[in-house]
């Protein structure tokens, strides 16, 4: 296994149920206050919640706040 294969994917940090940091996203696929979908490699990361908003969006990093109910790869 190559070193880069070990680190593929995203770094996800969830603080409580109201603050989420995702590093390693490649694209924003959908965004509304109840569902945010990010492209992470060949998969999508669905973030379900209420009253969510992006605090910031940079080249590979997204910060989300609101009431986060679930985070799921699909």
PQR file of N, CA, C, O and H, with PARSE charges and radii, in Angstrom:
ATOM      1  N   UNK A   1       0.838  -1.180   0.000 -0.4000 1.5000
ATOM      2  CA  UNK A   1       0.000   0.000   0.000 -0.0000 2.0000
ATOM      3  C   UNK A   1       0.884   1.244   0.000  0.5500 1.7000
ATOM      4  O   UNK A   1       1.812   1.356   0.801 -0.5500 1.4000
ATOM      5  N   UNK A   2       0.587   2.176  -0.904 -0.4000 1.5000
ATOM      6  CA  UNK A   2       1.317   3.430  -0.948 -0.0000 2.0000
ATOM      7  C   UNK A   2       0.872   4.326   0.198  0.5500 1.7000
ATOM      8  O   UNK A   2      -0.255   4.221   0.683 -0.5500 1.4000
ATOM      9  H   UNK A   2      -0.167   2.085  -1.554  0.4000 1.0000
ATOM     10  N   UNK A   3       1.761   5.200   0.620 -0.4000 1.5000
ATOM     11  CA  UNK A   3       1.442   6.117   1.712 -0.0000 2.0000
ATOM     12  C   UNK A   3       0.214   6.962   1.392  0.5500 1.7000
ATOM     13  O   UNK A   3      -0.625   7.174   2.268 -0.5500 1.4000
ATOM     14  H   UNK A   3       2.676   5.285   0.226  0.4000 1.0000
ATOM     15  N   UNK A   4       0.089   7.445   0.173 -0.4000 1.5000
ATOM     16  CA  UNK A   4      -1.040   8.297  -0.183 -0.0000 2.0000
ATOM     17  C   UNK A   4      -2.361   7.543  -0.126  0.5500 1.7000
ATOM     18  O   UNK A   4      -3.386   8.161   0.164 -0.5500 1.4000
ATOM     19  H   UNK A   4       0.771   7.273  -0.538  0.4000 1.0000
ATOM     20  N   UNK A   5      -2.389   6.227  -0.390 -0.4000 1.5000
ATOM     21  CA  UNK A   5      -3.621   5.446  -0.303 -0.0000 2.0000
ATOM     22  C   UNK A   5      -4.159   5.413   1.114  0.5500 1.7000
ATOM     23  O   UNK A   5      -5.372   5.391   1.319 -0.5500 1.4000
ATOM     24  H   UNK A   5      -1.557   5.725  -0.626  0.4000 1.0000
ATOM     25  N   UNK A   6      -3.269   5.411   2.092 -0.4000 1.5000
ATOM     26  CA  UNK A   6      -3.677   5.352   3.491 -0.0000 2.0000
ATOM     27  C   UNK A   6      -4.447   6.600   3.900  0.5500 1.7000
ATOM     28  O   UNK A   6      -5.335   6.528   4.750 -0.5500 1.4000
ATOM     29  H   UNK A   6      -2.283   5.429   1.925  0.4000 1.0000
ATOM     30  N   UNK A   7      -4.117   7.738   3.306 -0.4000 1.5000
ATOM     31  CA  UNK A   7      -4.708   8.995   3.729 -0.0000 2.0000
ATOM     32  C   UNK A   7      -5.818   9.498   2.804  0.5500 1.7000
ATOM     33  O   UNK A   7      -6.251  10.642   2.945 -0.5500 1.4000
ATOM     34  H   UNK A   7      -3.396   7.796   2.615  0.4000 1.0000
ATOM     35  N   UNK A   8      -6.284   8.684   1.871 -0.4000 1.5000
ATOM     36  CA  UNK A   8      -7.368   9.115   1.002 -0.0000 2.0000
ATOM     37  C   UNK A   8      -8.659   9.223   1.801  0.5500 1.7000
ATOM     38  O   UNK A   8      -8.843   8.522   2.797 -0.5500 1.4000
ATOM     39  H   UNK A   8      -5.931   7.755   1.756  0.4000 1.0000
ATOM     40  N   UNK A   9      -9.548  10.101   1.363 -0.4000 1.5000
ATOM     41  CA  UNK A   9     -10.808  10.286   2.058 -0.0000 2.0000
ATOM     42  C   UNK A   9     -10.830  11.637   2.731  0.5500 1.7000
ATOM     43  O   UNK A   9     -10.116  12.558   2.336 -0.5500 1.4000
ATOM     44  H   UNK A   9      -9.398  10.670   0.555  0.4000 1.0000
ATOM     45  N   UNK A  10     -11.663  11.747   3.759 -0.4000 1.5000
ATOM     46  CA  UNK A  10     -11.863  13.025   4.418 -0.0000 2.0000
ATOM     47  C   UNK A  10     -11.528  12.934   5.898  0.5500 1.7000
ATOM     48  O   UNK A  10     -11.596  11.869   6.511 -0.5500 1.4000
ATOM     49  H   UNK A  10     -12.244  10.999   4.081  0.4000 1.0000
ATOM     50  N   UNK A  11     -11.171  14.065   6.440 -0.4000 1.5000
ATOM     51  CA  UNK A  11     -11.050  14.223   7.887 -0.0000 2.0000
ATOM     52  C   UNK A  11     -12.337  14.887   8.326  0.5500 1.7000
ATOM     53  O   UNK A  11     -12.681  15.965   7.840 -0.5500 1.4000
ATOM     54  H   UNK A  11     -11.116  14.930   5.941  0.4000 1.0000
ATOM     55  N   UNK A  12     -13.054  14.251   9.245 -0.4000 1.5000
ATOM     56  CA  UNK A  12     -14.342  14.764   9.704 -0.0000 2.0000
ATOM     57  C   UNK A  12     -14.271  14.952  11.214  0.5500 1.7000
ATOM     58  O   UNK A  12     -13.919  14.031  11.951 -0.5500 1.4000
ATOM     59  H   UNK A  12     -12.775  13.376   9.640  0.4000 1.0000
ATOM     60  N   UNK A  13     -14.608  16.145  11.657 -0.4000 1.5000
ATOM     61  CA  UNK A  13     -14.607  16.451  13.086 -0.0000 2.0000
ATOM     62  C   UNK A  13     -15.978  16.999  13.463  0.5500 1.7000
ATOM     63  O   UNK A  13     -16.423  18.010  12.920 -0.5500 1.4000
ATOM     64  H   UNK A  13     -14.894  16.893  11.058  0.4000 1.0000
ATOM     65  N   UNK A  14     -16.636  16.332  14.389 -0.4000 1.5000
ATOM     66  CA  UNK A  14     -17.964  16.745  14.846 -0.0000 2.0000
ATOM     67  C   UNK A  14     -17.854  17.138  16.310  0.5500 1.7000
ATOM     68  O   UNK A  14     -17.435  16.336  17.144 -0.5500 1.4000
ATOM     69  H   UNK A  14     -16.275  15.511  14.831  0.4000 1.0000
ATOM     70  N   UNK A  15     -18.227  18.366  16.620 -0.4000 1.5000
ATOM     71  CA  UNK A  15     -18.223  18.855  18.006 -0.0000 2.0000
ATOM     72  C   UNK A  15     -19.664  18.977  18.465  0.5500 1.7000
ATOM     73  O   UNK A  15     -20.404  19.857  18.024 -0.5500 1.4000
ATOM     74  H   UNK A  15     -18.567  19.018  15.943  0.4000 1.0000
ATOM     75  N   UNK A  16     -20.050  18.065  19.371 -0.4000 1.5000
ATOM     76  CA  UNK A  16     -21.445  18.034  19.793 -0.0000 2.0000
ATOM     77  C   UNK A  16     -22.317  17.700  18.604  0.5500 1.7000
ATOM     78  O   UNK A  16     -21.957  16.863  17.776 -0.5500 1.4000
ATOM     79  H   UNK A  16     -19.449  17.351  19.729  0.4000 1.0000
ATOM     80  N   UNK A  17     -23.455  18.347  18.517 -0.4000 1.5000
ATOM     81  CA  UNK A  17     -24.318  18.132  17.352 -0.0000 2.0000
ATOM     82  C   UNK A  17     -24.549  19.443  16.599  0.5500 1.7000
ATOM     83  O   UNK A  17     -25.519  19.581  15.854 -0.5500 1.4000
ATOM     84  H   UNK A  17     -23.747  19.027  19.190  0.4000 1.0000
ATOM     85  N   UNK A  18     -23.635  20.410  16.808 -0.4000 1.5000
ATOM     86  CA  UNK A  18     -23.887  21.711  16.188 -0.0000 2.0000
ATOM     87  C   UNK A  18     -22.718  22.285  15.397  0.5500 1.7000
ATOM     88  O   UNK A  18     -22.836  23.377  14.840 -0.5500 1.4000
ATOM     89  H   UNK A  18     -22.847  20.297  17.414  0.4000 1.0000
ATOM     90  N   UNK A  19     -21.599  21.581  15.333 -0.4000 1.5000
ATOM     91  CA  UNK A  19     -20.438  22.130  14.633 -0.0000 2.0000
ATOM     92  C   UNK A  19     -19.703  20.994  13.928  0.5500 1.7000
ATOM     93  O   UNK A  19     -19.283  20.034  14.574 -0.5500 1.4000
ATOM     94  H   UNK A  19     -21.503  20.694  15.785  0.4000 1.0000
ATOM     95  N   UNK A  20     -19.545  21.094  12.613 -0.4000 1.5000
ATOM     96  CA  UNK A  20     -18.923  20.042  11.820 -0.0000 2.0000
ATOM     97  C   UNK A  20     -17.847  20.648  10.932  0.5500 1.7000
ATOM     98  O   UNK A  20     -18.053  21.686  10.303 -0.5500 1.4000
ATOM     99  H   UNK A  20     -19.886  21.874  12.088  0.4000 1.0000
ATOM    100  N   UNK A  21     -16.692  19.986  10.891 -0.4000 1.5000
ATOM    101  CA  UNK A  21     -15.600  20.371  10.010 -0.0000 2.0000
ATOM    102  C   UNK A  21     -15.300  19.188   9.102  0.5500 1.7000
ATOM    103  O   UNK A  21     -15.130  18.066   9.580 -0.5500 1.4000
ATOM    104  H   UNK A  21     -16.524  19.143  11.402  0.4000 1.0000
ATOM    105  N   UNK A  22     -15.235  19.428   7.800 -0.4000 1.5000
ATOM    106  CA  UNK A  22     -14.898  18.389   6.827 -0.0000 2.0000
ATOM    107  C   UNK A  22     -13.739  18.905   5.987  0.5500 1.7000
ATOM    108  O   UNK A  22     -13.841  19.953   5.349 -0.5500 1.4000
ATOM    109  H   UNK A  22     -15.373  20.340   7.412  0.4000 1.0000
ATOM    110  N   UNK A  23     -12.638  18.164   5.993 -0.4000 1.5000
ATOM    111  CA  UNK A  23     -11.491  18.486   5.148 -0.0000 2.0000
ATOM    112  C   UNK A  23     -11.328  17.365   4.130  0.5500 1.7000
ATOM    113  O   UNK A  23     -11.447  16.189   4.476 -0.5500 1.4000
ATOM    114  H   UNK A  23     -12.555  17.313   6.512  0.4000 1.0000
ATOM    115  N   UNK A  24     -11.061  17.715   2.898 -0.4000 1.5000
ATOM    116  CA  UNK A  24     -10.862  16.724   1.848 -0.0000 2.0000
ATOM    117  C   UNK A  24     -12.030  16.626   0.882  0.5500 1.7000
ATOM    118  O   UNK A  24     -12.088  15.695   0.079 -0.5500 1.4000
ATOM    119  H   UNK A  24     -10.965  18.669   2.617  0.4000 1.0000
ATOM    120  N   UNK A  25     -12.960  17.566   0.945 -0.4000 1.5000
ATOM    121  CA  UNK A  25     -14.092  17.521   0.012 -0.0000 2.0000
ATOM    122  C   UNK A  25     -13.657  18.085  -1.341  0.5500 1.7000
ATOM    123  O   UNK A  25     -12.847  19.009  -1.418 -0.5500 1.4000
ATOM    124  H   UNK A  25     -12.913  18.322   1.598  0.4000 1.0000
ATOM    125  N   UNK A  26     -14.207  17.516  -2.381 -0.4000 1.5000
ATOM    126  CA  UNK A  26     -13.841  17.914  -3.736 -0.0000 2.0000
ATOM    127  C   UNK A  26     -14.882  18.799  -4.392  0.5500 1.7000
ATOM    128  O   UNK A  26     -14.555  19.585  -5.282 -0.5500 1.4000
ATOM    129  H   UNK A  26     -14.865  16.766  -2.318  0.4000 1.0000
ATOM    130  N   UNK A  27     -16.153  18.681  -3.959 -0.4000 1.5000
ATOM    131  CA  UNK A  27     -17.206  19.494  -4.565 -0.0000 2.0000
ATOM    132  C   UNK A  27     -18.411  19.565  -3.629  0.5500 1.7000
ATOM    133  O   UNK A  27     -18.636  18.672  -2.811 -0.5500 1.4000
ATOM    134  H   UNK A  27     -16.418  18.043  -3.237  0.4000 1.0000
ATOM    135  N   UNK A  28     -19.168  20.633  -3.765 -0.4000 1.5000
ATOM    136  CA  UNK A  28     -20.437  20.801  -3.073 -0.0000 2.0000
ATOM    137  C   UNK A  28     -21.525  20.389  -4.052  0.5500 1.7000
ATOM    138  O   UNK A  28     -21.720  21.049  -5.073 -0.5500 1.4000
ATOM    139  H   UNK A  28     -18.984  21.358  -4.429  0.4000 1.0000
ATOM    140  N   UNK A  29     -22.242  19.298  -3.752 -0.4000 1.5000
ATOM    141  CA  UNK A  29     -23.246  18.768  -4.674 -0.0000 2.0000
ATOM    142  C   UNK A  29     -24.643  19.311  -4.406  0.5500 1.7000
ATOM    143  O   UNK A  29     -25.419  19.496  -5.344 -0.5500 1.4000
ATOM    144  H   UNK A  29     -22.083  18.762  -2.923  0.4000 1.0000
ATOM    145  N   UNK A  30     -24.982  19.569  -3.143 -0.4000 1.5000
ATOM    146  CA  UNK A  30     -26.301  20.090  -2.787 -0.0000 2.0000
ATOM    147  C   UNK A  30     -26.172  20.836  -1.474  0.5500 1.7000
ATOM    148  O   UNK A  30     -25.371  20.471  -0.613 -0.5500 1.4000
ATOM    149  H   UNK A  30     -24.352  19.419  -2.381  0.4000 1.0000
ATOM    150  N   UNK A  31     -26.972  21.888  -1.329 -0.4000 1.5000
ATOM    151  CA  UNK A  31     -26.898  22.688  -0.107 -0.0000 2.0000
ATOM    152  C   UNK A  31     -28.246  23.313   0.191  0.5500 1.7000
ATOM    153  O   UNK A  31     -28.746  24.130  -0.582 -0.5500 1.4000
ATOM    154  H   UNK A  31     -27.623  22.184  -2.028  0.4000 1.0000
ATOM    155  N   UNK A  32     -28.832  22.927   1.316 -0.4000 1.5000
ATOM    156  CA  UNK A  32     -29.974  23.640   1.878 -0.0000 2.0000
ATOM    157  C   UNK A  32     -29.909  23.464   3.385  0.5500 1.7000
ATOM    158  O   UNK A  32     -29.001  22.795   3.878 -0.5500 1.4000
ATOM    159  H   UNK A  32     -28.426  22.264   1.944  0.4000 1.0000
ATOM    160  N   UNK A  33     -30.826  24.034   4.121 -0.4000 1.5000
ATOM    161  CA  UNK A  33     -30.697  24.018   5.583 -0.0000 2.0000
ATOM    162  C   UNK A  33     -30.960  22.654   6.216  0.5500 1.7000
ATOM    163  O   UNK A  33     -30.691  22.470   7.403 -0.5500 1.4000
ATOM    164  H   UNK A  33     -31.563  24.578   3.720  0.4000 1.0000
ATOM    165  N   UNK A  34     -31.478  21.698   5.452 -0.4000 1.5000
ATOM    166  CA  UNK A  34     -31.760  20.359   5.977 -0.0000 2.0000
ATOM    167  C   UNK A  34     -30.818  19.282   5.449  0.5500 1.7000
ATOM    168  O   UNK A  34     -30.715  18.214   6.053 -0.5500 1.4000
ATOM    169  H   UNK A  34     -31.696  21.848   4.488  0.4000 1.0000
ATOM    170  N   UNK A  35     -30.128  19.535   4.335 -0.4000 1.5000
ATOM    171  CA  UNK A  35     -29.257  18.535   3.724 -0.0000 2.0000
ATOM    172  C   UNK A  35     -28.113  19.221   2.984  0.5500 1.7000
ATOM    173  O   UNK A  35     -28.324  20.121   2.172 -0.5500 1.4000
ATOM    174  H   UNK A  35     -30.212  20.403   3.845  0.4000 1.0000
ATOM    175  N   UNK A  36     -26.897  18.770   3.286 -0.4000 1.5000
ATOM    176  CA  UNK A  36     -25.717  19.226   2.568 -0.0000 2.0000
ATOM    177  C   UNK A  36     -25.024  17.972   2.045  0.5500 1.7000
ATOM    178  O   UNK A  36     -24.782  17.034   2.804 -0.5500 1.4000
ATOM    179  H   UNK A  36     -26.725  18.038   3.945  0.4000 1.0000
ATOM    180  N   UNK A  37     -24.703  17.952   0.754 -0.4000 1.5000
ATOM    181  CA  UNK A  37     -24.039  16.801   0.152 -0.0000 2.0000
ATOM    182  C   UNK A  37     -22.702  17.257  -0.414  0.5500 1.7000
ATOM    183  O   UNK A  37     -22.631  18.194  -1.210 -0.5500 1.4000
ATOM    184  H   UNK A  37     -24.900  18.714   0.137  0.4000 1.0000
ATOM    185  N   UNK A  38     -21.634  16.569   0.017 -0.4000 1.5000
ATOM    186  CA  UNK A  38     -20.280  16.872  -0.423 -0.0000 2.0000
ATOM    187  C   UNK A  38     -19.711  15.687  -1.180  0.5500 1.7000
ATOM    188  O   UNK A  38     -19.993  14.539  -0.834 -0.5500 1.4000
ATOM    189  H   UNK A  38     -21.691  15.808   0.663  0.4000 1.0000
ATOM    190  N   UNK A  39     -18.917  15.945  -2.205 -0.4000 1.5000
ATOM    191  CA  UNK A  39     -18.214  14.892  -2.931 -0.0000 2.0000
ATOM    192  C   UNK A  39     -16.895  14.626  -2.223  0.5500 1.7000
ATOM    193  O   UNK A  39     -16.080  15.533  -2.055 -0.5500 1.4000
ATOM    194  H   UNK A  39     -18.688  16.877  -2.486  0.4000 1.0000
ATOM    195  N   UNK A  40     -16.684  13.364  -1.804 -0.4000 1.5000
ATOM    196  CA  UNK A  40     -15.449  12.945  -1.143 -0.0000 2.0000
ATOM    197  C   UNK A  40     -14.902  11.774  -1.950  0.5500 1.7000
ATOM    198  O   UNK A  40     -15.353  10.642  -1.775 -0.5500 1.4000
ATOM    199  H   UNK A  40     -17.346  12.627  -1.941  0.4000 1.0000
ATOM    200  N   UNK A  41     -13.954  12.023  -2.816 -0.4000 1.5000
ATOM    201  CA  UNK A  41     -13.443  10.968  -3.683 -0.0000 2.0000
ATOM    202  C   UNK A  41     -14.558  10.441  -4.571  0.5500 1.7000
ATOM    203  O   UNK A  41     -15.232  11.216  -5.250 -0.5500 1.4000
ATOM    204  H   UNK A  41     -13.587  12.942  -2.959  0.4000 1.0000
ATOM    205  N   UNK A  42     -14.757   9.124  -4.570 -0.4000 1.5000
ATOM    206  CA  UNK A  42     -15.799   8.505  -5.396 -0.0000 2.0000
ATOM    207  C   UNK A  42     -17.134   8.408  -4.660  0.5500 1.7000
ATOM    208  O   UNK A  42     -18.115   7.924  -5.225 -0.5500 1.4000
ATOM    209  H   UNK A  42     -14.209   8.495  -4.019  0.4000 1.0000
ATOM    210  N   UNK A  43     -17.184   8.860  -3.412 -0.4000 1.5000
ATOM    211  CA  UNK A  43     -18.408   8.775  -2.620 -0.0000 2.0000
ATOM    212  C   UNK A  43     -18.961  10.162  -2.336  0.5500 1.7000
ATOM    213  O   UNK A  43     -18.287  11.174  -2.526 -0.5500 1.4000
ATOM    214  H   UNK A  43     -16.388   9.253  -2.952  0.4000 1.0000
ATOM    215  N   UNK A  44     -20.206  10.181  -1.876 -0.4000 1.5000
ATOM    216  CA  UNK A  44     -20.828  11.422  -1.427 -0.0000 2.0000
ATOM    217  C   UNK A  44     -21.007  11.339   0.081  0.5500 1.7000
ATOM    218  O   UNK A  44     -21.261  10.266   0.628 -0.5500 1.4000
ATOM    219  H   UNK A  44     -20.754   9.359  -1.722  0.4000 1.0000
ATOM    220  N   UNK A  45     -20.873  12.470   0.743 -0.4000 1.5000
ATOM    221  CA  UNK A  45     -21.088  12.558   2.174 -0.0000 2.0000
ATOM    222  C   UNK A  45     -22.350  13.369   2.387  0.5500 1.7000
ATOM    223  O   UNK A  45     -22.394  14.559   2.073 -0.5500 1.4000
ATOM    224  H   UNK A  45     -20.666  13.342   0.300  0.4000 1.0000
ATOM    225  N   UNK A  46     -23.383  12.722   2.924 -0.4000 1.5000
ATOM    226  CA  UNK A  46     -24.656  13.383   3.206 -0.0000 2.0000
ATOM    227  C   UNK A  46     -24.662  13.838   4.653  0.5500 1.7000
ATOM    228  O   UNK A  46     -24.378  13.051   5.556 -0.5500 1.4000
ATOM    229  H   UNK A  46     -23.348  11.756   3.180  0.4000 1.0000
ATOM    230  N   UNK A  47     -24.982  15.091   4.877 -0.4000 1.5000
ATOM    231  CA  UNK A  47     -25.076  15.658   6.211 -0.0000 2.0000
ATOM    232  C   UNK A  47     -26.520  16.098   6.396  0.5500 1.7000
ATOM    233  O   UNK A  47     -26.992  17.009   5.715 -0.5500 1.4000
ATOM    234  H   UNK A  47     -25.214  15.731   4.143  0.4000 1.0000
ATOM    235  N   UNK A  48     -27.213  15.454   7.312 -0.4000 1.5000
ATOM    236  CA  UNK A  48     -28.625  15.744   7.575 -0.0000 2.0000
ATOM    237  C   UNK A  48     -28.736  16.573   8.846  0.5500 1.7000
ATOM    238  O   UNK A  48     -27.987  16.362   9.800 -0.5500 1.4000
ATOM    239  H   UNK A  48     -26.830  14.714   7.865  0.4000 1.0000
ATOM    240  N   UNK A  49     -29.665  17.509   8.859 -0.4000 1.5000
ATOM    241  CA  UNK A  49     -29.853  18.327  10.047 -0.0000 2.0000
ATOM    242  C   UNK A  49     -30.979  19.326   9.868  0.5500 1.7000
ATOM    243  O   UNK A  49     -31.837  19.188   8.996 -0.5500 1.4000
ATOM    244  H   UNK A  49     -30.274  17.681   8.084  0.4000 1.0000
ATOM    245  N   UNK A  50     -30.947  20.329  10.716 -0.4000 1.5000
ATOM    246  CA  UNK A  50     -31.933  21.416  10.661 -0.0000 2.0000
ATOM    247  C   UNK A  50     -31.190  22.741  10.824  0.5500 1.7000
ATOM    248  O   UNK A  50     -30.229  22.846  11.586 -0.5500 1.4000
ATOM    249  H   UNK A  50     -30.250  20.441  11.425  0.4000 1.0000
ATOM    250  N   UNK A  51     -31.650  23.726  10.105 -0.4000 1.5000
ATOM    251  CA  UNK A  51     -31.101  25.084  10.200 -0.0000 2.0000
ATOM    252  C   UNK A  51     -29.579  25.099  10.024  0.5500 1.7000
ATOM    253  O   UNK A  51     -28.877  25.865  10.686 -0.5500 1.4000
ATOM    254  H   UNK A  51     -32.431  23.641   9.486  0.4000 1.0000
ATOM    255  N   UNK A  52     -29.078  24.247   9.127 -0.4000 1.5000
ATOM    256  CA  UNK A  52     -27.638  24.197   8.895 -0.0000 2.0000
ATOM    257  C   UNK A  52     -27.221  25.304   7.938  0.5500 1.7000
ATOM    258  O   UNK A  52     -27.969  25.693   7.041 -0.5500 1.4000
ATOM    259  H   UNK A  52     -29.648  23.625   8.590  0.4000 1.0000
ATOM    260  N   UNK A  53     -26.014  25.795   8.153 -0.4000 1.5000
ATOM    261  CA  UNK A  53     -25.434  26.763   7.241 -0.0000 2.0000
ATOM    262  C   UNK A  53     -23.925  26.571   7.210  0.5500 1.7000
ATOM    263  O   UNK A  53     -23.314  26.133   8.185 -0.5500 1.4000
ATOM    264  H   UNK A  53     -25.407  25.479   8.881  0.4000 1.0000
ATOM    265  N   UNK A  54     -23.346  26.905   6.080 -0.4000 1.5000
ATOM    266  CA  UNK A  54     -21.896  26.796   5.956 -0.0000 2.0000
ATOM    267  C   UNK A  54     -21.273  28.035   6.574  0.5500 1.7000
ATOM    268  O   UNK A  54     -21.584  29.162   6.190 -0.5500 1.4000
ATOM    269  H   UNK A  54     -23.842  27.260   5.288  0.4000 1.0000
ATOM    270  N   UNK A  55     -20.400  27.810   7.525 -0.4000 1.5000
ATOM    271  CA  UNK A  55     -19.664  28.920   8.132 -0.0000 2.0000
ATOM    272  C   UNK A  55     -18.566  29.379   7.196  0.5500 1.7000
ATOM    273  O   UNK A  55     -18.277  30.572   7.101 -0.5500 1.4000
ATOM    274  H   UNK A  55     -20.148  26.894   7.837  0.4000 1.0000
ATOM    275  N   UNK A  56     -17.955  28.433   6.505 -0.4000 1.5000
ATOM    276  CA  UNK A  56     -16.941  28.767   5.504 -0.0000 2.0000
ATOM    277  C   UNK A  56     -16.805  27.632   4.508  0.5500 1.7000
ATOM    278  O   UNK A  56     -17.152  26.485   4.789 -0.5500 1.4000
ATOM    279  H   UNK A  56     -18.190  27.464   6.582  0.4000 1.0000
ATOM    280  N   UNK A  57     -16.295  27.976   3.349 -0.4000 1.5000
ATOM    281  CA  UNK A  57     -16.072  27.025   2.265 -0.0000 2.0000
ATOM    282  C   UNK A  57     -14.787  27.448   1.575  0.5500 1.7000
ATOM    283  O   UNK A  57     -14.697  28.548   1.030 -0.5500 1.4000
ATOM    284  H   UNK A  57     -16.013  28.907   3.121  0.4000 1.0000
ATOM    285  N   UNK A  58     -13.792  26.566   1.602 -0.4000 1.5000
ATOM    286  CA  UNK A  58     -12.545  26.846   0.906 -0.0000 2.0000
ATOM    287  C   UNK A  58     -12.293  25.724  -0.087  0.5500 1.7000
ATOM    288  O   UNK A  58     -13.180  24.908  -0.337 -0.5500 1.4000
ATOM    289  H   UNK A  58     -13.866  25.673   2.045  0.4000 1.0000
ATOM    290  N   UNK A  59     -11.111  25.674  -0.646 -0.4000 1.5000
ATOM    291  CA  UNK A  59     -10.814  24.717  -1.714 -0.0000 2.0000
ATOM    292  C   UNK A  59     -11.114  23.275  -1.322  0.5500 1.7000
ATOM    293  O   UNK A  59     -11.689  22.545  -2.129 -0.5500 1.4000
ATOM    294  H   UNK A  59     -10.391  26.337  -0.442  0.4000 1.0000
ATOM    295  N   UNK A  60     -10.756  22.838  -0.134 -0.4000 1.5000
ATOM    296  CA  UNK A  60     -10.973  21.449   0.286 -0.0000 2.0000
ATOM    297  C   UNK A  60     -11.584  21.347   1.676  0.5500 1.7000
ATOM    298  O   UNK A  60     -11.609  20.261   2.254 -0.5500 1.4000
ATOM    299  H   UNK A  60     -10.289  23.431   0.522  0.4000 1.0000
ATOM    300  N   UNK A  61     -12.074  22.444   2.222 -0.4000 1.5000
ATOM    301  CA  UNK A  61     -12.521  22.477   3.610 -0.0000 2.0000
ATOM    302  C   UNK A  61     -13.884  23.145   3.727  0.5500 1.7000
ATOM    303  O   UNK A  61     -14.138  24.171   3.096 -0.5500 1.4000
ATOM    304  H   UNK A  61     -12.054  23.327   1.753  0.4000 1.0000
ATOM    305  N   UNK A  62     -14.766  22.551   4.546 -0.4000 1.5000
ATOM    306  CA  UNK A  62     -16.104  23.092   4.766 -0.0000 2.0000
ATOM    307  C   UNK A  62     -16.379  23.098   6.266  0.5500 1.7000
ATOM    308  O   UNK A  62     -16.129  22.110   6.957 -0.5500 1.4000
ATOM    309  H   UNK A  62     -14.559  21.717   5.059  0.4000 1.0000
ATOM    310  N   UNK A  63     -16.891  24.211   6.758 -0.4000 1.5000
ATOM    311  CA  UNK A  63     -17.335  24.307   8.144 -0.0000 2.0000
ATOM    312  C   UNK A  63     -18.836  24.501   8.166  0.5500 1.7000
ATOM    313  O   UNK A  63     -19.360  25.385   7.488 -0.5500 1.4000
ATOM    314  H   UNK A  63     -17.094  25.013   6.197  0.4000 1.0000
ATOM    315  N   UNK A  64     -19.539  23.675   8.946 -0.4000 1.5000
ATOM    316  CA  UNK A  64     -21.002  23.696   8.976 -0.0000 2.0000
ATOM    317  C   UNK A  64     -21.466  23.870  10.413  0.5500 1.7000
ATOM    318  O   UNK A  64     -20.926  23.245  11.326 -0.5500 1.4000
ATOM    319  H   UNK A  64     -19.113  22.957   9.496  0.4000 1.0000
ATOM    320  N   UNK A  65     -22.470  24.721  10.614 -0.4000 1.5000
ATOM    321  CA  UNK A  65     -23.080  24.859  11.929 -0.0000 2.0000
ATOM    322  C   UNK A  65     -24.581  24.670  11.788  0.5500 1.7000
ATOM    323  O   UNK A  65     -25.129  24.806  10.694 -0.5500 1.4000
ATOM    324  H   UNK A  65     -22.909  25.228   9.873  0.4000 1.0000
ATOM    325  N   UNK A  66     -25.238  24.360  12.884 -0.4000 1.5000
ATOM    326  CA  UNK A  66     -26.670  24.108  12.909 -0.0000 2.0000
ATOM    327  C   UNK A  66     -26.928  22.872  13.749  0.5500 1.7000
ATOM    328  O   UNK A  66     -26.034  22.420  14.464 -0.5500 1.4000
ATOM    329  H   UNK A  66     -24.793  24.250  13.772  0.4000 1.0000
ATOM    330  N   UNK A  67     -28.130  22.315  13.681 -0.4000 1.5000
ATOM    331  CA  UNK A  67     -28.461  21.095  14.412 -0.0000 2.0000
ATOM    332  C   UNK A  67     -28.179  19.910  13.482  0.5500 1.7000
ATOM    333  O   UNK A  67     -28.934  19.662  12.542 -0.5500 1.4000
ATOM    334  H   UNK A  67     -28.856  22.683  13.100  0.4000 1.0000
ATOM    335  N   UNK A  68     -27.101  19.188  13.746 -0.4000 1.5000
ATOM    336  CA  UNK A  68     -26.671  18.088  12.880 -0.0000 2.0000
ATOM    337  C   UNK A  68     -27.229  16.783  13.416  0.5500 1.7000
ATOM    338  O   UNK A  68     -26.947  16.388  14.547 -0.5500 1.4000
ATOM    339  H   UNK A  68     -26.487  19.389  14.510  0.4000 1.0000
ATOM    340  N   UNK A  69     -28.037  16.108  12.578 -0.4000 1.5000
ATOM    341  CA  UNK A  69     -28.673  14.835  12.990 -0.0000 2.0000
ATOM    342  C   UNK A  69     -27.889  13.619  12.538  0.5500 1.7000
ATOM    343  O   UNK A  69     -27.946  12.579  13.194 -0.5500 1.4000
ATOM    344  H   UNK A  69     -28.266  16.429  11.659  0.4000 1.0000
ATOM    345  N   UNK A  70     -27.160  13.719  11.439 -0.4000 1.5000
ATOM    346  CA  UNK A  70     -26.440  12.538  10.951 -0.0000 2.0000
ATOM    347  C   UNK A  70     -25.484  12.866   9.822  0.5500 1.7000
ATOM    348  O   UNK A  70     -25.678  13.817   9.065 -0.5500 1.4000
ATOM    349  H   UNK A  70     -27.113  14.564  10.907  0.4000 1.0000
ATOM    350  N   UNK A  71     -24.441  12.044   9.733 -0.4000 1.5000
ATOM    351  CA  UNK A  71     -23.437  12.142   8.687 -0.0000 2.0000
ATOM    352  C   UNK A  71     -23.262  10.750   8.112  0.5500 1.7000
ATOM    353  O   UNK A  71     -22.974   9.809   8.851 -0.5500 1.4000
ATOM    354  H   UNK A  71     -24.284  11.271  10.348  0.4000 1.0000
ATOM    355  N   UNK A  72     -23.434  10.600   6.782 -0.4000 1.5000
ATOM    356  CA  UNK A  72     -23.424   9.276   6.190 -0.0000 2.0000
ATOM    357  C   UNK A  72     -22.777   9.303   4.805  0.5500 1.7000
ATOM    358  O   UNK A  72     -23.073  10.161   3.975 -0.5500 1.4000
ATOM    359  H   UNK A  72     -23.668  11.364   6.182  0.4000 1.0000
ATOM    360  N   UNK A  73     -21.880   8.331   4.583 -0.4000 1.5000
ATOM    361  CA  UNK A  73     -21.316   8.123   3.242 -0.0000 2.0000
ATOM    362  C   UNK A  73     -22.312   7.322   2.417  0.5500 1.7000
ATOM    363  O   UNK A  73     -22.902   6.359   2.907 -0.5500 1.4000
ATOM    364  H   UNK A  73     -21.639   7.633   5.257  0.4000 1.0000
ATOM    365  N   UNK A  74     -22.499   7.725   1.149 -0.4000 1.5000
ATOM    366  CA  UNK A  74     -23.351   6.968   0.217 -0.0000 2.0000
ATOM    367  C   UNK A  74     -22.633   6.805  -1.108  0.5500 1.7000
ATOM    368  O   UNK A  74     -23.173   6.198  -2.032 -0.5500 1.4000
ATOM    369  H   UNK A  74     -22.020   8.507   0.751  0.4000 1.0000
TER
END
